[in-house]
């Protein structure tokens, strides 16, 4: 983990090995922060949730809990609690360390809070920079053409940055039919989704789709080869800032199992596209470089819990917080003119935002490579 907890030698609480593991950033949630942020105080002040889990079932398939965040990937066995640490986890006993890790309720409560603070950090650093807006990529076909091979397709491939997101706003298929046609979206041999289009006998009519491409590798939009309206003109790969797209042909029994090659002509499939740089991807990919901000977010969120008494199972007296102490904590989360938690949080946020802006600005400085051949309009 990027941040973990340093051992506090508490006799009453024993965190699991994931939370007490070596921090890859060299920083800890409970070191170098406000003195109130201790494991004991965290568990005392966070909401006391009720956790119940199903018994381990060798016939069930479990996923990695850290990724899924689903209670179904936590099991009980022999009076102990275990979390799945691998995907496609079927038939592996809880004593197999490659698939299971022993945990406990206290650790799960802290993980739940950590995930909340991480989500807050991503939201706080949210920046989007448009690369293209509602860009039409289309060719008004005028000639009946029977497409070759088993599948026709277009591929979209993010280029130059891991932080590019491509939104397919609309699609149009000039197929010579009124029957629905399924377009299968494939990434690295895996079906991502299926989009049903409704052709109108070769007329160019765009339909709202709203599908967002995010991830690595090319995304193939494939449909069964059939009769379409097309001009069959030569098409170079269309190169835009942040991504490239091009037609393809595929041979195989299924769209995801077919072998695809770059095509050279239009195939009746058309798009309206928006592309943008997304900071949430940057934040996720660069957690270790933003560790100080994650730590500051964790500290800030917890002090707010302490101030506003988020736990319905405790009260100010039970937490031994006098009105004077509460007033001091209020200043910690509100006053940025003193050396407070709020000031530290805002300073780390500004540093993180500057890093993101610098990355995005450098990307946008590169010259545009947009180009086009044939009657495809960009």
Backbone torsions as a table, in degrees:
resi	resn	phi	psi	omega
1	UNK	NA	151.7	179.4
2	UNK	-65.4	-41.5	175.8
3	UNK	-129.6	138.8	175.9
4	UNK	-132.1	-173.4	177.3
5	UNK	-102.5	136.1	173.1
6	UNK	-78.1	142.0	-180.0
7	UNK	-57.0	128.0	178.3
8	UNK	-107.7	5.8	175.2
9	UNK	58.2	32.5	177.4
10	UNK	-74.8	138.6	179.1
11	UNK	-84.5	-21.3	-174.2
12	UNK	-95.6	-16.5	-177.2
13	UNK	-127.9	131.5	176.8
14	UNK	-128.4	106.6	-179.1
15	UNK	-78.8	157.7	-178.9
16	UNK	-74.8	170.9	-173.1
17	UNK	-66.1	-25.0	179.3
18	UNK	-68.1	-43.2	-178.4
19	UNK	-75.2	-28.2	-179.2
20	UNK	-99.5	9.5	179.5
21	UNK	-69.7	173.8	179.8
22	UNK	-69.8	127.9	178.9
23	UNK	-73.5	123.5	-179.6
24	UNK	-68.8	-20.3	178.8
25	UNK	-92.4	-9.2	-176.3
26	UNK	78.3	7.9	-179.3
27	UNK	-119.1	161.1	-175.5
28	UNK	-134.6	152.6	179.1
29	UNK	-66.4	-29.5	-174.5
30	UNK	-114.4	23.8	174.1
31	UNK	-134.9	138.1	-178.7
32	UNK	74.6	23.5	-179.6
33	UNK	-129.1	-173.1	179.6
34	UNK	-58.5	140.0	-178.4
35	UNK	-56.9	-22.8	179.9
36	UNK	-71.3	-20.8	-174.9
37	UNK	-83.2	83.2	173.6
38	UNK	-121.0	161.7	180.0
39	UNK	-59.3	-43.5	-179.3
40	UNK	-61.4	-45.7	-179.5
41	UNK	-68.2	-37.4	177.6
42	UNK	-58.2	-48.8	-178.6
43	UNK	-69.5	-28.8	179.8
44	UNK	-76.4	-31.5	-172.0
45	UNK	-102.0	-20.4	177.4
46	UNK	-73.5	153.5	177.7
47	UNK	-54.4	135.0	-179.2
48	UNK	-88.4	95.2	-177.6
49	UNK	-87.7	153.7	178.6
50	UNK	-97.6	121.8	-179.4
51	UNK	-112.5	129.0	171.5
52	UNK	-131.5	140.6	-175.5
53	UNK	-133.0	153.4	177.1
54	UNK	-77.1	154.8	175.7
55	UNK	-70.4	151.9	179.2
56	UNK	-59.2	136.1	179.7
57	UNK	-128.8	114.5	-177.1
58	UNK	-62.5	-19.9	-179.8
59	UNK	-87.8	-8.8	179.8
60	UNK	-85.7	153.3	174.3
61	UNK	-107.3	122.7	-177.2
62	UNK	-108.2	154.0	177.5
63	UNK	-110.9	169.3	179.3
64	UNK	-67.7	118.7	-173.8
65	UNK	-62.9	-38.7	-178.5
66	UNK	-58.9	-31.8	-179.9
67	UNK	-89.2	-44.6	-175.2
68	UNK	-75.9	-34.7	-175.4
69	UNK	57.2	30.0	-178.5
70	UNK	-104.7	136.4	179.7
71	UNK	-61.6	-25.3	-179.3
72	UNK	-66.9	-14.2	178.6
73	UNK	-97.0	15.3	171.5
74	UNK	-115.4	135.3	-179.0
75	UNK	-133.4	165.1	172.1
76	UNK	-115.5	148.5	177.0
77	UNK	-161.7	127.9	178.9
78	UNK	59.8	32.4	179.5
79	UNK	78.7	5.1	179.1
80	UNK	-115.8	163.9	-178.9
81	UNK	-111.5	137.1	-178.5
82	UNK	-132.9	144.8	174.1
83	UNK	-114.4	141.3	178.4
84	UNK	-71.9	134.3	-179.6
85	UNK	-114.7	14.9	-179.8
86	UNK	-147.6	151.9	173.5
87	UNK	-83.7	164.9	-179.3
88	UNK	51.5	43.4	-175.6
89	UNK	-90.0	95.1	-177.6
90	UNK	-128.0	129.3	173.6
91	UNK	73.5	11.2	178.8
92	UNK	-99.4	119.6	-177.2
93	UNK	-61.5	156.2	-176.1
94	UNK	-67.4	-12.4	177.6
95	UNK	-84.9	-2.0	178.5
96	UNK	-87.3	107.1	-174.5
97	UNK	-67.7	-15.6	176.8
98	UNK	-74.9	-15.8	-175.5
99	UNK	-124.0	-20.7	-175.2
100	UNK	-137.1	149.9	174.7
101	UNK	-134.0	131.8	177.7
102	UNK	-69.5	136.6	179.0
103	UNK	-138.1	-167.1	179.8
104	UNK	-157.6	170.8	-176.0
105	UNK	-61.1	-41.6	-178.9
106	UNK	-60.9	-43.3	179.7
107	UNK	-64.9	-39.8	-179.5
108	UNK	-67.8	-35.0	176.2
109	UNK	-63.2	-42.5	179.6
110	UNK	-67.5	-38.9	179.0
111	UNK	-63.5	-39.5	177.9
112	UNK	-59.5	-42.3	179.3
113	UNK	-69.9	-40.2	178.5
114	UNK	-58.1	-45.0	-179.4
115	UNK	-62.4	-38.0	177.8
116	UNK	-62.7	-44.1	-179.4
117	UNK	-67.9	-35.5	177.4
118	UNK	-65.5	-41.0	176.1
119	UNK	-62.8	-39.3	177.7
120	UNK	-64.1	-37.1	179.5
121	UNK	-65.2	-44.1	178.4
122	UNK	-61.6	-42.2	179.7
123	UNK	-65.3	-40.5	-178.0
124	UNK	-64.9	-28.1	-177.8
125	UNK	-101.3	22.5	-175.3
126	UNK	-70.2	120.8	175.0
127	UNK	-141.7	132.7	172.2
128	UNK	-122.8	135.0	176.3
129	UNK	-122.3	116.2	-179.9
130	UNK	-67.8	135.5	172.5
131	UNK	-99.5	-47.7	170.5
132	UNK	-140.5	152.1	-176.7
133	UNK	-126.8	120.1	176.5
134	UNK	49.0	52.0	-179.8
135	UNK	-84.2	122.7	177.9
136	UNK	-86.8	131.7	173.8
137	UNK	-122.4	98.4	-173.3
138	UNK	-150.6	162.5	177.4
139	UNK	-142.4	115.5	-179.5
140	UNK	-74.2	99.9	-178.7
141	UNK	-71.3	143.2	-178.4
142	UNK	-126.1	-9.1	-175.2
143	UNK	-119.0	137.7	175.6
144	UNK	-71.1	125.7	-179.4
145	UNK	-133.8	132.1	171.9
146	UNK	-92.4	116.3	-173.6
147	UNK	-69.4	143.8	-179.3
148	UNK	-81.1	172.9	175.1
149	UNK	63.7	-167.6	-176.4
150	UNK	-90.5	-32.4	-177.1
151	UNK	-137.4	146.5	169.5
152	UNK	-111.7	152.8	-174.0
153	UNK	-161.1	166.4	164.6
154	UNK	-124.5	144.5	176.8
155	UNK	-113.7	139.0	173.3
156	UNK	-118.6	130.1	-173.4
157	UNK	-134.5	112.0	175.6
158	UNK	-60.1	137.6	-178.2
159	UNK	-134.4	141.0	170.2
160	UNK	85.5	-12.0	-179.6
161	UNK	-163.3	139.5	174.6
162	UNK	-76.7	-5.8	-171.6
163	UNK	-101.5	10.0	-179.9
164	UNK	-83.7	130.8	169.8
165	UNK	-115.4	138.1	-179.5
166	UNK	-117.9	122.3	177.9
167	UNK	-105.3	119.7	174.2
168	UNK	-83.8	100.6	-176.6
169	UNK	-71.5	-46.0	-176.1
170	UNK	-142.8	156.7	173.0
171	UNK	-138.4	153.7	176.7
172	UNK	-142.4	135.0	177.5
173	UNK	-122.3	117.8	179.8
174	UNK	-87.6	56.4	177.0
175	UNK	-82.4	146.6	-179.6
176	UNK	-84.4	63.9	-179.2
177	UNK	-162.4	164.4	171.7
178	UNK	-112.2	2.5	177.5
179	UNK	-77.1	144.1	176.7
180	UNK	-59.7	143.8	177.6
181	UNK	-123.4	126.9	179.2
182	UNK	-85.9	127.6	173.6
183	UNK	-104.6	119.3	-177.6
184	UNK	-95.3	127.8	178.4
185	UNK	-96.2	123.7	-173.2
186	UNK	-125.1	134.5	174.2
187	UNK	-132.8	120.1	179.7
188	UNK	51.3	44.5	175.3
189	UNK	80.1	2.5	-178.2
190	UNK	-114.6	133.9	178.2
191	UNK	-71.1	124.4	178.2
192	UNK	-91.0	-41.4	178.1
193	UNK	-168.6	170.5	174.4
194	UNK	-125.4	129.7	-178.3
195	UNK	-111.8	120.8	179.6
196	UNK	-89.8	119.3	176.8
197	UNK	-105.8	155.0	-176.5
198	UNK	-122.9	87.3	-179.0
199	UNK	-64.0	158.2	178.2
200	UNK	-127.4	64.8	176.1
201	UNK	50.9	47.9	173.0
202	UNK	86.7	-2.5	178.9
203	UNK	-80.2	137.7	179.5
204	UNK	-76.9	104.4	178.3
205	UNK	-132.5	118.5	-178.8
206	UNK	-81.8	142.6	177.8
207	UNK	-120.2	140.1	178.6
208	UNK	-66.8	134.8	-179.3
209	UNK	-123.1	-55.4	178.5
210	UNK	67.1	37.2	179.9
211	UNK	-98.4	131.5	-176.7
212	UNK	-105.7	126.3	174.9
213	UNK	-91.1	123.8	174.0
214	UNK	-146.7	129.6	-177.6
215	UNK	138.2	-177.5	-175.8
216	UNK	-98.8	157.3	177.8
217	UNK	85.0	176.3	-177.9
218	UNK	-88.0	147.5	177.7
219	UNK	-109.3	120.0	-175.0
220	UNK	-102.1	127.0	176.0
221	UNK	-104.4	101.3	-170.8
222	UNK	-115.0	145.3	175.4
223	UNK	-142.0	156.7	-178.7
224	UNK	-61.4	134.3	177.8
225	UNK	-59.8	137.4	-176.1
226	UNK	-163.5	-173.1	179.1
227	UNK	-79.8	128.0	-179.3
228	UNK	-137.5	167.6	168.8
229	UNK	-89.6	126.7	-179.8
230	UNK	-157.2	162.3	175.1
231	UNK	-100.6	-4.8	179.1
232	UNK	50.0	28.1	178.8
233	UNK	-79.7	157.2	-179.7
234	UNK	-65.0	136.7	-179.3
235	UNK	-126.3	115.5	170.1
236	UNK	-74.4	156.4	169.6
237	UNK	-54.3	133.6	-178.9
238	UNK	-89.8	116.0	-172.6
239	UNK	-105.5	122.3	179.5
240	UNK	-121.3	167.1	174.9
241	UNK	-66.7	115.3	176.6
242	UNK	102.3	-20.4	179.8
243	UNK	-161.4	166.4	175.7
244	UNK	-133.6	147.8	177.7
245	UNK	-139.7	152.8	-174.8
246	UNK	-164.4	155.0	177.9
247	UNK	-74.9	157.8	179.9
248	UNK	-143.1	162.2	170.3
249	UNK	-126.6	145.9	-177.7
250	UNK	-132.1	144.6	178.1
251	UNK	-123.0	122.5	179.6
252	UNK	165.9	173.8	-176.8
253	UNK	-84.9	-22.0	177.6
254	UNK	-134.3	154.0	-179.6
255	UNK	-62.3	-37.5	-178.7
256	UNK	-77.3	-21.9	179.7
257	UNK	-98.3	-1.9	-177.2
258	UNK	-73.4	156.8	173.4
259	UNK	-97.2	122.6	-174.0
260	UNK	-107.3	144.7	174.9
261	UNK	-132.0	149.2	-179.5
262	UNK	-63.5	129.0	179.3
263	UNK	-86.6	176.1	-178.2
264	UNK	-127.3	-2.1	-177.8
265	UNK	-135.1	161.8	176.0
266	UNK	-66.9	158.2	-177.4
267	UNK	-135.8	15.1	176.6
268	UNK	90.2	-6.4	179.6
269	UNK	-95.8	132.6	-173.0
270	UNK	-135.4	157.5	-171.1
271	UNK	-139.5	156.8	163.2
272	UNK	-124.4	124.8	-166.6
273	UNK	-129.8	143.7	167.8
274	UNK	-123.6	135.0	177.6
275	UNK	-126.3	140.7	-178.4
276	UNK	-152.4	156.9	173.7
277	UNK	-86.6	132.7	-173.7
278	UNK	-119.2	119.4	-177.0
279	UNK	-68.2	-24.2	-178.7
280	UNK	-62.2	-35.3	177.0
281	UNK	-68.5	-41.5	177.6
282	UNK	-59.8	-47.2	-178.2
283	UNK	-62.1	-43.5	-179.7
284	UNK	-64.6	-40.9	-177.3
285	UNK	-75.4	-18.5	-173.8
286	UNK	-123.9	37.8	-178.7
287	UNK	-56.6	-41.9	-175.7
288	UNK	-64.2	-33.4	178.7
289	UNK	-77.5	-18.4	179.9
290	UNK	-108.0	20.1	-174.2
291	UNK	-58.7	-37.8	-179.2
292	UNK	-64.3	-35.7	177.8
293	UNK	-70.9	-40.7	176.5
294	UNK	-59.7	-41.1	178.0
295	UNK	-64.5	-42.8	179.2
296	UNK	-65.1	-37.7	177.3
297	UNK	-63.8	-43.7	178.7
298	UNK	-60.2	-48.2	-180.0
299	UNK	-61.7	-46.9	-178.0
300	UNK	-63.2	-44.9	-179.6
301	UNK	-64.7	-39.2	-178.3
302	UNK	-69.8	-41.2	178.8
303	UNK	-62.2	-35.7	175.7
304	UNK	-63.8	-38.1	174.7
305	UNK	-59.0	-44.4	-178.6
306	UNK	-63.5	-39.9	-178.2
307	UNK	-68.4	-45.8	-172.7
308	UNK	-96.1	7.1	174.2
309	UNK	52.3	61.2	-177.6
310	UNK	-64.8	-27.3	-178.0
311	UNK	-79.3	122.9	178.7
312	UNK	-77.2	-4.9	-178.5
313	UNK	-98.6	7.3	179.0
314	UNK	-141.8	167.2	175.5
315	UNK	-140.6	176.1	-174.4
316	UNK	-60.1	-42.8	-178.9
317	UNK	-64.0	-41.9	-179.5
318	UNK	-65.0	-25.4	179.6
319	UNK	-92.8	1.5	178.9
320	UNK	57.9	41.2	176.8
321	UNK	-109.4	112.7	176.8
322	UNK	-73.2	166.3	177.8
323	UNK	-61.0	-34.8	178.9
324	UNK	-63.8	-42.1	179.3
325	UNK	-67.5	-37.6	178.0
326	UNK	-63.1	-42.4	179.1
327	UNK	-61.6	-38.2	178.0
328	UNK	-65.4	-40.0	179.7
329	UNK	-68.0	-34.8	176.3
330	UNK	-59.5	-42.1	177.2
331	UNK	-63.7	-33.0	179.7
332	UNK	-62.1	-35.0	-175.7
333	UNK	-101.0	-5.2	-177.6
334	UNK	-117.1	-32.3	-170.0
335	UNK	-97.8	113.4	178.9
336	UNK	-97.2	5.5	179.3
337	UNK	-91.1	-8.5	177.1
338	UNK	-115.0	172.3	179.0
339	UNK	-77.2	75.1	-171.6
340	UNK	-112.1	172.1	173.9
341	UNK	-61.0	-39.8	179.8
342	UNK	-63.7	-40.8	179.2
343	UNK	-64.8	-45.1	178.7
344	UNK	-60.8	-42.8	179.9
345	UNK	-61.3	-46.8	-178.5
346	UNK	-66.2	-36.2	177.7
347	UNK	-64.6	-45.8	179.8
348	UNK	-67.3	-33.5	177.4
349	UNK	-65.3	-42.8	179.5
350	UNK	-63.0	-39.7	178.7
351	UNK	-64.1	-44.6	-179.9
352	UNK	-65.0	-42.7	-180.0
353	UNK	-64.2	-38.0	178.8
354	UNK	-63.5	-38.3	178.6
355	UNK	-64.2	-43.3	179.4
356	UNK	-65.8	-47.4	-179.6
357	UNK	-59.8	-40.1	179.9
358	UNK	-64.5	-42.1	178.2
359	UNK	-62.2	-47.3	-178.2
360	UNK	-67.4	-40.3	-179.7
361	UNK	-65.0	-40.0	178.0
362	UNK	-63.9	-38.5	178.7
363	UNK	-64.5	-42.1	-176.1
364	UNK	-74.9	-14.1	178.9
365	UNK	-73.4	-21.1	-177.5
366	UNK	-64.7	145.2	-176.8
367	UNK	-66.3	146.8	178.1
368	UNK	-64.9	139.6	178.7
369	UNK	-114.9	16.2	-178.8
370	UNK	-60.3	129.4	176.5
371	UNK	-151.3	165.6	-173.7
372	UNK	-157.2	142.1	171.1
373	UNK	-127.8	163.6	-176.8
374	UNK	64.4	-156.7	-173.1
375	UNK	-94.8	12.2	173.2
376	UNK	-67.7	132.6	-172.6
377	UNK	-102.7	130.0	177.0
378	UNK	-134.6	NA	NA
